[in-house]
Amino acid sequence: MSVLVVGVSHKSAPVSLLERLALDHGAAQKLVDEVMGCDHVTEATVIATCNRIEVYADVDRFHGSVEEISRLLTRGADETPEALVGNLYVHYEDAAVSHLFHVASGLESMVVGESQVLGQTREALRSGQEAGTIGPSLNALFQQALRVGKRAHAETDVDRAAPSLVTAALARAEAAIGPVAGQRVAILGAGAMAALAASTLAAAGAGDVAVVNRSSASAERLGRTYGARAVPMSDLAVELGRADLVVSCTGATGTVVDVDALVAARAAAGTTDRPLAVVDLALPRDVEAGVGELDGVTLVDLALLAAELRGSDAGRGVAEVRDIVADELASFLASRRQASVTPTVVALRSMATAVVDAEMVRLTARVPDLDPAAYDEVLHTVRRVVDKLLHQPTVRVKELAGETGAVSYAAALAELFALHPDAVEAVTRPEGMGP
């Protein structure tokens, strides 16, 4: 069996699509149940947040499973899976394991390093266990992902990455327009990064703050929390024209602020003679790069902040988390590959035991008067010889299986010793289950 991930997130799709695909707990469980009904799927669960929906499944066939799961995942968008294929991502086997470890560690989050996703990963495991849709494969994977996520937060400063990013960005903006206190600010977006920016700006004493977002409910919620105005996206030009500082972090997949729109907005408002700082904290970028070349406009984006953040404690925390994930991934995959040959090794030893037993039966038939003590000695000797002959090959095949490569040592062992597939399968079959 192999792990498959089919998902959509803030990195692959616009907020409008994520909103249409959003799942509450009941809808998420219904999706899992439907995935379990697909051919070739034996285990399944879903990580569903405001920024991502990911189906994790243990499958015995890749292509058919991808098609069925994609269809179920995108059904809520009222479009065909083919129309949304560019917004989906697929990870399989080792890549699926790597992706979950990165997700649980906060490296795939809109706010890098946030720990909320760790709880959401735990919830996906718990709900799958309670519903009986998670078995040995996904249970081991999610348990290890949770351990990796906990280690990432316990051993590094990754939690400080997002706050440090916002602080560094605003420091650069203040160098261009002066202290934030009393300035007019437009925040584009209402997600976690926007909330962090709003909090930081409120603490700095920013003046009139507008939260511009496609979803009015999200903008109003953020506005109530930090004393800001909620503004619909249709009024974006007005807010761009009057702002001294623009902070954009919408999570959209296309440009939100382009050169022409900004020039027109400032001209209409009569503010072209005032300095403007534009902070783009989105990935992919919200703001067209040419904005930074306009007179009186300073653009601060992630590329500009990267070197500065990399040298900070928070930046080192992100790098350290990546190292932790890489180490844990290598260890987990090696253990997984070694475990995959265990049924074949057990089947081989079972076959050897059967051969010894058969030969001892023949010996008893040929030498019926064999002394019991002599019989025991012969049996002990033959078993010892077989154990010694099999010891090195079985130890070595486990070592080789732990290495990265395309060779299936379990298949080679089965072929060399003519092990019947049913014998190997019987070793892995859960107790009480028939063929």
CORNOR-V654423 format. One record per residue. N is the residue number from 1. RES is the residue in three letters. NEAR is the number of other C-alpha atoms within 8 Angstrom. Layout:
n & res & near
N & RES & NEAR
N & RES & NEAR
//
This chain:
n & res & near
1 & MET & 5
2 & SER & 9
3 & VAL & 14
4 & LEU & 16
5 & VAL & 13
6 & VAL & 14
7 & GLY & 12
8 & VAL & 14
9 & SER & 10
10 & HIS & 14
11 & LYS & 9
12 & SER & 11
13 & ALA & 13
14 & PRO & 11
15 & VAL & 10
16 & SER & 6
17 & LEU & 9
18 & LEU & 15
19 & GLU & 8
20 & ARG & 8
21 & LEU & 12
22 & ALA & 10
23 & LEU & 9
24 & ASP & 7
25 & HIS & 6
26 & GLY & 7
27 & ALA & 8
28 & ALA & 11
29 & GLN & 10
30 & LYS & 8
31 & LEU & 11
32 & VAL & 13
33 & ASP & 9
34 & GLU & 9
35 & VAL & 12
36 & MET & 11
37 & GLY & 7
38 & CYS & 10
39 & ASP & 6
40 & HIS & 9
41 & VAL & 14
42 & THR & 9
43 & GLU & 13
44 & ALA & 16
45 & THR & 14
46 & VAL & 13
47 & ILE & 13
48 & ALA & 12
49 & THR & 9
50 & CYS & 7
51 & ASN & 9
52 & ARG & 12
53 & ILE & 13
54 & GLU & 11
55 & VAL & 15
56 & TYR & 13
57 & ALA & 13
58 & ASP & 14
59 & VAL & 14
60 & ASP & 8
61 & ARG & 8
62 & PHE & 8
63 & HIS & 6
64 & GLY & 9
65 & SER & 13
66 & VAL & 11
67 & GLU & 8
68 & GLU & 10
69 & ILE & 12
70 & SER & 11
71 & ARG & 10
72 & LEU & 10
73 & LEU & 11
74 & THR & 13
75 & ARG & 11
76 & GLY & 8
77 & ALA & 8
78 & ASP & 6
79 & GLU & 9
80 & THR & 9
81 & PRO & 10
82 & GLU & 5
83 & ALA & 7
84 & LEU & 10
85 & VAL & 7
86 & GLY & 7
87 & ASN & 8
88 & LEU & 12
89 & TYR & 10
90 & VAL & 9
91 & HIS & 10
92 & TYR & 11
93 & GLU & 9
94 & ASP & 7
95 & ALA & 8
96 & ALA & 12
97 & VAL & 12
98 & SER & 10
99 & HIS & 9
100 & LEU & 10
101 & PHE & 13
102 & HIS & 12
103 & VAL & 11
104 & ALA & 14
105 & SER & 18
106 & GLY & 15
107 & LEU & 10
108 & GLU & 8
109 & SER & 11
110 & MET & 9
111 & VAL & 9
112 & VAL & 12
113 & GLY & 15
114 & GLU & 10
115 & SER & 10
116 & GLN & 6
117 & VAL & 12
118 & LEU & 13
119 & GLY & 8
120 & GLN & 11
121 & THR & 12
122 & ARG & 10
123 & GLU & 9
124 & ALA & 11
125 & LEU & 13
126 & ARG & 8
127 & SER & 10
128 & GLY & 12
129 & GLN & 10
130 & GLU & 7
131 & ALA & 7
132 & GLY & 7
133 & THR & 14
134 & ILE & 14
135 & GLY & 9
136 & PRO & 6
137 & SER & 10
138 & LEU & 14
139 & ASN & 10
140 & ALA & 8
141 & LEU & 9
142 & PHE & 12
143 & GLN & 9
144 & GLN & 9
145 & ALA & 11
146 & LEU & 12
147 & ARG & 8
148 & VAL & 14
149 & GLY & 13
150 & LYS & 10
151 & ARG & 9
152 & ALA & 14
153 & HIS & 13
154 & ALA & 6
155 & GLU & 6
156 & THR & 11
157 & ASP & 12
158 & VAL & 15
159 & ASP & 12
160 & ARG & 10
161 & ALA & 15
162 & ALA & 12
163 & PRO & 8
164 & SER & 10
165 & LEU & 10
166 & VAL & 11
167 & THR & 9
168 & ALA & 11
169 & ALA & 12
170 & LEU & 9
171 & ALA & 8
172 & ARG & 9
173 & ALA & 15
174 & GLU & 10
175 & ALA & 8
176 & ALA & 10
177 & ILE & 11
178 & GLY & 7
179 & PRO & 7
180 & VAL & 12
181 & ALA & 8
182 & GLY & 8
183 & GLN & 12
184 & ARG & 12
185 & VAL & 14
186 & ALA & 14
187 & ILE & 16
188 & LEU & 13
189 & GLY & 14
190 & ALA & 16
191 & GLY & 9
192 & ALA & 8
193 & MET & 12
194 & ALA & 15
195 & ALA & 10
196 & LEU & 10
197 & ALA & 11
198 & ALA & 10
199 & SER & 9
200 & THR & 10
201 & LEU & 10
202 & ALA & 10
203 & ALA & 7
204 & ALA & 8
205 & GLY & 9
206 & ALA & 14
207 & GLY & 10
208 & ASP & 10
209 & VAL & 12
210 & ALA & 13
211 & VAL & 17
212 & VAL & 16
213 & ASN & 15
214 & ARG & 7
215 & SER & 7
216 & SER & 10
217 & ALA & 6
218 & SER & 10
219 & ALA & 15
220 & GLU & 11
221 & ARG & 8
222 & LEU & 13
223 & GLY & 13
224 & ARG & 8
225 & THR & 7
226 & TYR & 9
227 & GLY & 8
228 & ALA & 12
229 & ARG & 10
230 & ALA & 13
231 & VAL & 12
232 & PRO & 11
233 & MET & 8
234 & SER & 5
235 & ASP & 9
236 & LEU & 10
237 & ALA & 10
238 & VAL & 9
239 & GLU & 10
240 & LEU & 12
241 & GLY & 14
242 & ARG & 10
243 & ALA & 12
244 & ASP & 12
245 & LEU & 13
246 & VAL & 14
247 & VAL & 14
248 & SER & 15
249 & CYS & 15
250 & THR & 13
251 & GLY & 14
252 & ALA & 12
253 & THR & 12
254 & GLY & 8
255 & THR & 10
256 & VAL & 8
257 & VAL & 9
258 & ASP & 11
259 & VAL & 9
260 & ASP & 6
261 & ALA & 9
262 & LEU & 13
263 & VAL & 8
264 & ALA & 8
265 & ALA & 12
266 & ARG & 13
267 & ALA & 10
268 & ALA & 8
269 & ALA & 9
270 & GLY & 8
271 & THR & 10
272 & THR & 8
273 & ASP & 6
274 & ARG & 7
275 & PRO & 11
276 & LEU & 13
277 & ALA & 14
278 & VAL & 13
279 & VAL & 14
280 & ASP & 14
281 & LEU & 12
282 & ALA & 11
283 & LEU & 7
284 & PRO & 9
285 & ARG & 12
286 & ASP & 18
287 & VAL & 11
288 & GLU & 11
289 & ALA & 6
290 & GLY & 8
291 & VAL & 13
292 & GLY & 8
293 & GLU & 8
294 & LEU & 8
295 & ASP & 4
296 & GLY & 9
297 & VAL & 12
298 & THR & 14
299 & LEU & 10
300 & VAL & 13
301 & ASP & 11
302 & LEU & 9
303 & ALA & 6
304 & LEU & 8
305 & LEU & 12
306 & ALA & 8
307 & ALA & 8
308 & GLU & 9
309 & LEU & 13
310 & ARG & 10
311 & GLY & 8
312 & SER & 8
313 & ASP & 9
314 & ALA & 14
315 & GLY & 12
316 & ARG & 12
317 & GLY & 12
318 & VAL & 14
319 & ALA & 8
320 & GLU & 10
321 & VAL & 12
322 & ARG & 9
323 & ASP & 8
324 & ILE & 11
325 & VAL & 14
326 & ALA & 8
327 & ASP & 8
328 & GLU & 9
329 & LEU & 11
330 & ALA & 8
331 & SER & 8
332 & PHE & 9
333 & LEU & 10
334 & ALA & 12
335 & SER & 9
336 & ARG & 9
337 & ARG & 11
338 & GLN & 12
339 & ALA & 9
340 & SER & 8
341 & VAL & 13
342 & THR & 9
343 & PRO & 12
344 & THR & 11
345 & VAL & 10
346 & VAL & 10
347 & ALA & 12
348 & LEU & 11
349 & ARG & 9
350 & SER & 8
351 & MET & 9
352 & ALA & 9
353 & THR & 9
354 & ALA & 8
355 & VAL & 8
356 & VAL & 11
357 & ASP & 8
358 & ALA & 8
359 & GLU & 8
360 & MET & 9
361 & VAL & 8
362 & ARG & 8
363 & LEU & 9
364 & THR & 10
365 & ALA & 7
366 & ARG & 6
367 & VAL & 7
368 & PRO & 7
369 & ASP & 5
370 & LEU & 8
371 & ASP & 6
372 & PRO & 6
373 & ALA & 6
374 & ALA & 8
375 & TYR & 9
376 & ASP & 8
377 & GLU & 8
378 & VAL & 8
379 & LEU & 10
380 & HIS & 8
381 & THR & 8
382 & VAL & 9
383 & ARG & 10
384 & ARG & 8
385 & VAL & 8
386 & VAL & 9
387 & ASP & 8
388 & LYS & 8
389 & LEU & 8
390 & LEU & 9
391 & HIS & 8
392 & GLN & 8
393 & PRO & 8
394 & THR & 9
395 & VAL & 8
396 & ARG & 8
397 & VAL & 11
398 & LYS & 12
399 & GLU & 9
400 & LEU & 8
401 & ALA & 14
402 & GLY & 12
403 & GLU & 8
404 & THR & 6
405 & GLY & 4
406 & ALA & 4
407 & VAL & 4
408 & SER & 7
409 & TYR & 10
410 & ALA & 12
411 & ALA & 7
412 & ALA & 8
413 & LEU & 9
414 & ALA & 12
415 & GLU & 8
416 & LEU & 7
417 & PHE & 7
418 & ALA & 6
419 & LEU & 12
420 & HIS & 7
421 & PRO & 6
422 & ASP & 6
423 & ALA & 9
424 & VAL & 13
425 & GLU & 9
426 & ALA & 8
427 & VAL & 9
428 & THR & 7
429 & ARG & 9
430 & PRO & 5
431 & GLU & 4
432 & GLY & 4
433 & MET & 6
434 & GLY & 4
435 & PRO & 4
//
